[in-house]
Amino acid sequence: MPTVNKLRIRQRLGKYRIEKRLGEGGFAAVFQAMDTIMGTRVALKIPHSTLVDAELLKAFRHEARLVAKVDHPGILQIKDASVIDGRLVISFPLGKETLADRLSRRMSLETIFSISGQLLAAVAFAHQRKVIHCDIKPENIIMFDGSVLKLADFGIAKVARRTVHGCGTGTVGHMAPEQAMGRPSVRSDVFAVGLVIHRMFSGQWAEWPYQWPLNGHRRLRERIPPTMITWLRKALELNAAQRFRDCAQMQNAFTRLRPGALRFIQQQRRRPRGPRPDTEKPAGRTQRAA
């Protein structure tokens, strides 16, 4: 593990005053800080000093310029990036919490549909501009007031993986099989988005080797109609060629299915509690990891 950023609470770093540590990983630590010039709070991502060299700075500049072209309300943009006291300091808007934090509390189905739609819109926008994320997970989804989300770490995630792992892998438990083998694509993002949405609806994380039906399938069937389950299963196919070709196609299908799914939810709420009849078609072949 690289050397931890030894920053203290209330320490000054250029124009920023550190207020608290928000988290830390193998690539960087994240802090809440006050921008003393603008008078606003920001999130600072500070890569571990042992990882910052000329090669990393060059890679970061390239990725930051690429991601600057992906200007979408659902994508968290870098506010500022500079080298301060020998540290690379990357500033972002400060959200309330991550989706990982939000998942610890109950969410209504309407909220889940809203979050799913926002996530799909953001990733679809990026895919249409030939940009892939490769590390979509709840920790990289920042929640703001009103259940508004912004997907973080475009570009930075790519530099971090190259620096720490030396290959194109993402986060274990959040990535498609082909990505784990070093062959990520837009369809890998489709799989990762599917995992996040499946977790929100089912209440459980799918586990490797992602054998269908996944963990929480019973609850999934109680909450959403078979059409939405079929949609999710297509996103989570182990064979990448059988998934949606990108998140734009996945989003289009979601938009078509959403009104019917919401009507289904309202109908379920009006019915007496009881076991739901098995209306799904047989699963057919079983998915197993290659």
N, C-alpha and C positions, 0 to 999 in steps of 0.2 A: 504494500500500500504506500503511495507517495506520501511525502511529508505533509502533515496537516497545516492548513493556513493558520498561523498563530496570530490571529487578530482578536483584539479584546473589545468588549462592549464599551461604547463611548469613544473608541479610538477614532482618530481622524485619518481619512485616506483621500487626499486631495480635497475636493469639495464635499465629500461624503463623510457622515458621522455614523459609524456602525452602531446599530441598536440591538440586534439579536441575530443569532444563527438560526437559519430556517432548515438547513439540511446539508448533507455532505455525501459525496460519492467518490468513486475512484478517480474521477477527472477533476472535480471542482467542489468547492463549498459555496453555499448560497446564504446570503445575509439580507436582513432587512436593514435599510439605511436611510438617513435623512439627507436629501440634497440640500445643503445649507444655502446655496445660491437661489434655487428655485422655490425652496420651502416646501417641497413635496417628498413623500416617502417613495422609495424605489426598492426593487430587488436587485442585488448585486450577485452575479455569478463570477467567482474568482478561481480560475484553474490553479491547481497545486503548483507551487513555484518550481518543483523539480521537473515538471512537464513542459514548462514554457521555454521554448527556444526559437531560433529564427525560422525553422521549418514549420513549427506550429503556428507562428504568427502569420506566415505566408498562406498556409492552408486556411486559417481563420478568415483572413481578408478576402480570399477567394469565395468562401462559402457565404460570408456575410453579404457580399455584393450580389451573389446569386439570390439569396433569400430576400434581399431588399426589393426585388422585383415581384415577390409574392405578397402583395399588399392586400390583405383581406381582413375584415373585422374579426374573423375567428382565428387569426394567426398572430401570436405575440411577437411584436417587432422589437428589435434592439433600439433602445433610446440613445445609448452612447457606448463607445468602447475606446479605451485608452490604456496606456501603460503608466501606472502610478507607483512610484517607489519600487520599480522593478517587477510589479505585478500586473498581469493583464486583468483589467476590471471591466466587466460587461454589465451594463445597466438595462433593466427592463421595468415596465409598469408593474406595480405591486398589486397582486390579487389578494382575495380573502383567504383562499386555501386551495389545495389541489383537489382534483377529483378523487384521488385516493383518500384524502381526509373526508370528503363529502360522502363517500361510500360507507363510512362508519355509522351514518344516520339514515333513517328511513327516507326514501324518495317516492313520491307519487308516480304513477305510470305516466301521467301527463308530463311531469318533469323529465322522466327518462326519455320520452319521445322528443322533447325539446332539446335535451343535451345530445341525443343521438343525431338529430337533424343538423344541429350546429357543427358537430364533429365531422359529419359526412360532407357538409358544405365546405368546410375549411380544407379538408384533405382533397376533395374533388377539385377545388380551385388550384391547389398546388400541382396535382397530377396533370391538369390541363396545360400547365406551364412547364411540364417535364421535370418537376421537382418532387423527389420522394423523401420521406422522413426517416423511415427505417427504425424508429424507436418510439412508436406510439404506445403509450401506457398511461394509466391514471396519474402517475407522478408528473408527467409532462403535459397534463391538461390543467390549466389554471382557471379557477372559478372566480368570477367577479359578482358584484351585486346583481340580483335578479336572475340568478342561475345562468348568467352569460359566461361562456367559456372562451378561452383562447389557447390554442395549441402552441406549446413552447418548444424550444430547442431545435427548430429547423436549422440545418447547417452546423450548429454547435454540436449536435448529437453525432453528426458525421465525423467531425474533427476529433471528438472525444473517442469514438470507437477506433479510429485509425491510430490514435496516440496510445490508448490504453491496451487495446486488444490486438492491434496490428492486422485486423481483417474487418470484413463487413458485417460482423455480428451485431445484434441489438441486445436486448435484455432477456435473459433466460426466463421462460414462462410467459413471454409476451410476443414471441415472434414465430413466423411460419417455418415449416421444416426446411424449405430451400434456403431461407435466410440463415438458418443455423449452420448450413453447409457453405456459407459464404457467397450465395447467389441471390442477393435481394433484388426486388423489382417493385413496380407499383402494386402488383398483386400481393406482395408481402405486406404492404400497408393495408390492403383490403382485409387480409387475415387478421392483422393486429386490431383494426377497427372492429371487426367481428367479435374478437375476444372481449373487448371492452364493453360492447353493447350486450353481448351474451351475459357478462357478469352483472350488468345493471338489472337486466330483466330476471335472471335466474337467482341472483343473490349468492352465487358461488363461482369461484375461479375454475375454469377448465384446466385440467392437468394433462401433461404429456403422458401418453402419446396421442392425446386428442381423439380418443376413440368415441365415435358417435353411437348412442346419445351421450353428451357430455354431462359433467356434474351439474346438478340442479335442473335436469330436464323435466322432472315432474312439475316443479314450480313454473317452469317456462310454459308448459302446456296449460297450466291453470290461468296464466296471465295474458297470453297473447294468442291470436288465432293461428291455425296451421299454415296459412299463407306467409305469415311473418317468420314462423319457424323454418319453413322451406327457404325463405330469403336468407336467414342467418346461416343455415347449413351450407348454402351455396358459397357464402363468404368464407366459410371455415373448411372448405374442401382441402384435403391434404395435397391433392394434385392441383398445382397452381393453374394449370390450363383449364380446369373446370370451375374456377372462381369467376367472379365478375372481372372484366378485363382491367378495370381501374375503379377508383371511388366515385368517379362521375357516373358510371353505369350503375354502381351500387346505390348512389344517391337517387337516381332517376327511379329505380325500382322501389326504393323506400317511399318516395313522394307519392307514387301510385297506390301503394298499399296502406299508407298511413290513415287516410280517412276511414277505410273499412275497419282497420284495427281499432281505432278509437271508438267506432260504433259498437264493435264487439265488446270492448271493455265496459261501455255503458250498459249494454245488455246483460253482461255477467253480473254487474253490480245490482241489477234489479231482480235477479233470480235468487231463489232460496239457496242457501249453502248446501253443497253436496258434491259427490264425486262427478267429475266431468266425463262424459262418454268418450271413448277412444275414437276420435275422428281422423287421426293421422293415418296416412298410407304406410304400409310396411316400409321399414328403413332400407330394405334391400341389402346390398353388400355392406359389410362393416369396414369403416375406415381404420386403418392401422398405419403407424409410422413405417416408412420404408427402412 
